[in-house]
Amino acid sequence: MPVEKQNFSNYTYKDYCDWETDERFELIDGIPYAMAAPLIRHQRALGKLSQKIANHLERTKGHSCEVFFAPFDVRLNHEKGDDTVVQPDLVVICDPKKIEDGKACKGAPDLVIEILSPSNPNHDRMIKFHKYIEAGVGELWFVDLDAKTVEVYRRTGEDGNYLFTVYMSGADIPVGILPGLFIDTEDILREG
């Protein structure tokens, strides 16, 4: 089915899977949002982050965590309407049941990292942010390459509260869900 549907508020994951298009979309509350291809510096930062996390996971055996990067579907509300499918830049999933269908993550990842797009940072910071928090993502990062900061939200318990910290260039960020892993912001915020 083509994406040009009359009513833009009723799409579900099933519709999303049936779209015949080469464009990338996210689906939030049944509404499709087109996604532009990322810039080179975005891809460099994503490559560095995924490599550091993958290397750490490889060194620290005895866990079930895996790292995935976009395009990778995350069905945040698969049990309640299944009308929100996002493609974070990077996710870490530690519950194998969430990916057992081999197609997407069903539910909240343990870690979500979004590298903000200069053309539309509010999409991630506002619209997607609320969906991630509502779904109970364990740790959420916004990497702002222009401001040279990393905003980190860590869930503090089952009460749904989050601790917010901003890291500037030159700081080491502890990855809360992966003890012993620190990401040097200089590595990911540096151009080139």
C-alpha positions as CSV (number, residue, x, y, z in Angstrom):
1,M,0.0,0.0,0.0
2,P,1.4,3.4,-0.8
3,V,2.0,5.9,2.0
4,E,-0.5,8.4,0.6
5,K,-3.5,7.4,2.7
6,Q,-6.5,9.7,3.3
7,N,-6.5,9.6,7.1
8,F,-3.0,10.2,8.6
9,S,-4.0,9.2,12.1
10,N,-4.8,5.5,11.9
11,Y,-1.6,3.8,10.7
12,T,-0.4,0.8,12.6
13,Y,2.8,-1.3,12.4
14,K,1.1,-3.6,9.9
15,D,0.4,-0.6,7.6
16,Y,4.0,0.6,8.1
17,C,5.3,-2.8,7.0
18,D,3.1,-2.8,3.9
19,W,4.3,0.6,2.6
20,E,5.9,0.4,-0.9
21,T,8.5,3.1,-0.7
22,D,12.2,3.6,-0.6
23,E,11.8,6.5,1.9
24,R,12.3,5.9,5.6
25,F,9.5,6.8,8.0
26,E,8.8,6.7,11.6
27,L,5.2,6.2,12.9
28,I,4.2,8.1,16.0
29,D,0.7,7.8,17.4
30,G,-0.4,6.6,13.9
31,I,1.1,9.6,12.1
32,P,4.0,9.0,9.6
33,Y,7.1,11.2,9.7
34,A,9.5,11.1,6.8
35,M,13.2,10.8,7.7
36,A,16.0,12.4,5.8
37,A,19.3,10.7,5.2
38,P,21.8,11.6,8.0
39,L,24.8,13.9,7.4
40,I,28.4,12.5,7.2
41,R,29.3,13.8,10.7
42,H,26.1,12.2,12.1
43,Q,27.3,8.8,10.6
44,R,30.8,9.3,12.0
45,A,29.5,9.9,15.5
46,L,27.1,6.9,15.2
47,G,29.9,4.7,14.0
48,K,32.1,5.6,16.9
49,L,29.4,5.1,19.4
50,S,28.3,1.7,18.0
51,Q,31.9,0.5,17.8
52,K,32.7,1.5,21.4
53,I,29.5,-0.2,22.7
54,A,30.0,-3.3,20.6
55,N,33.6,-3.7,21.7
56,H,32.6,-3.4,25.3
57,L,29.8,-6.0,24.9
58,E,32.3,-8.3,23.2
59,R,34.8,-8.0,26.1
60,T,32.3,-8.4,28.8
61,K,30.7,-11.8,28.2
62,G,27.9,-13.3,30.3
63,H,25.1,-10.9,29.4
64,S,22.4,-10.9,26.8
65,C,22.8,-7.3,25.6
66,E,23.1,-6.5,21.9
67,V,23.6,-3.2,20.1
68,F,21.6,-2.2,16.9
69,F,21.7,0.9,14.8
70,A,19.4,2.6,12.3
71,P,17.6,1.6,10.4
72,F,16.1,-0.6,13.1
73,D,12.4,-0.6,14.1
74,V,11.4,-0.2,17.7
75,R,7.7,-0.8,18.3
76,L,7.3,1.2,21.5
77,N,3.6,0.4,22.2
78,H,3.2,-3.0,20.4
79,E,0.8,-4.1,23.1
80,K,-1.4,-1.0,23.0
81,G,-2.3,-0.1,19.5
82,D,1.0,-0.7,17.8
83,D,0.9,2.7,16.2
84,T,4.4,4.0,17.2
85,V,7.4,2.7,15.4
86,V,10.6,4.7,15.7
87,Q,14.1,4.2,14.3
88,P,16.6,5.5,16.9
89,D,20.2,6.0,15.8
90,L,21.4,3.4,18.2
91,V,19.8,1.0,20.8
92,V,21.0,-1.5,23.3
93,I,18.6,-4.3,24.1
94,C,19.3,-6.7,27.0
95,D,16.0,-8.8,26.9
96,P,16.2,-11.3,24.1
97,K,12.4,-11.8,24.2
98,K,12.0,-8.2,22.8
99,I,13.7,-9.2,19.5
100,E,12.7,-12.8,19.2
101,D,10.6,-12.2,16.1
102,G,13.7,-11.2,14.2
103,K,12.0,-8.1,12.8
104,A,12.0,-5.4,15.4
105,C,12.2,-4.5,19.1
106,K,8.9,-5.0,20.9
107,G,8.9,-2.5,23.8
108,A,11.4,-0.2,25.3
109,P,15.1,-0.7,24.6
110,D,17.5,-0.5,27.6
111,L,19.5,2.3,25.9
112,V,18.4,4.7,23.1
113,I,20.8,7.2,21.6
114,E,19.6,9.9,19.2
115,I,22.0,12.0,17.3
116,L,20.1,15.2,16.7
117,S,19.5,16.4,13.2
118,P,20.3,20.1,12.6
119,S,17.2,20.3,10.4
120,N,14.7,19.1,13.0
121,P,16.1,18.6,16.5
122,N,12.7,19.2,18.1
123,H,11.3,16.0,16.5
124,D,13.6,13.9,18.7
125,R,13.7,16.2,21.7
126,M,10.0,16.7,22.0
127,I,7.9,14.2,20.1
128,K,10.0,11.1,20.4
129,F,11.3,12.0,23.9
130,H,7.8,11.7,25.4
131,K,7.2,8.4,23.6
132,Y,10.5,7.0,25.0
133,I,9.8,8.1,28.5
134,E,6.2,6.8,28.3
135,A,7.5,3.4,27.1
136,G,10.0,3.3,30.0
137,V,13.4,3.4,28.1
138,G,16.1,2.8,30.7
139,E,18.6,5.3,29.4
140,L,18.1,8.0,26.7
141,W,20.9,10.1,25.1
142,F,20.6,13.1,22.8
143,V,23.9,13.8,21.1
144,D,24.0,17.5,19.9
145,L,26.9,17.8,17.5
146,D,26.3,21.6,17.0
147,A,26.2,22.4,20.7
148,K,28.9,19.8,21.5
149,T,26.8,18.3,24.3
150,V,25.3,15.0,25.2
151,E,22.1,15.1,27.3
152,V,21.5,11.9,29.3
153,Y,18.3,10.8,30.9
154,R,18.6,7.8,33.3
155,R,15.6,6.0,34.7
156,T,16.0,6.0,38.5
157,G,13.6,3.2,39.4
158,E,10.2,1.8,38.7
159,D,8.5,5.1,39.7
160,G,9.1,6.5,36.2
161,N,11.5,9.3,37.3
162,Y,14.6,10.2,35.4
163,L,17.9,11.8,36.3
164,F,19.0,14.4,33.8
165,T,22.7,15.2,33.1
166,V,24.4,17.3,30.4
167,Y,27.9,16.3,29.4
168,M,30.2,18.8,27.6
169,S,33.0,18.0,25.2
170,G,35.9,16.4,27.1
171,A,33.8,14.5,29.7
172,D,33.5,10.8,30.1
173,I,29.9,9.5,30.1
174,P,29.2,6.4,32.2
175,V,26.8,4.1,30.4
176,G,24.5,3.3,33.2
177,I,23.1,0.0,31.8
178,L,26.6,-1.2,30.9
179,P,28.8,-1.0,34.1
180,G,32.4,-0.3,33.3
181,L,31.8,1.5,30.0
182,F,32.6,5.2,29.7
183,I,32.2,7.1,26.4
184,D,34.6,10.0,25.9
185,T,32.5,12.8,24.5
186,E,35.5,14.2,22.7
187,D,35.6,11.1,20.5
188,I,32.0,11.4,19.4
189,L,31.6,15.2,19.3
190,R,34.9,15.9,17.4
191,E,34.4,16.7,13.7
192,G,36.2,14.3,11.3
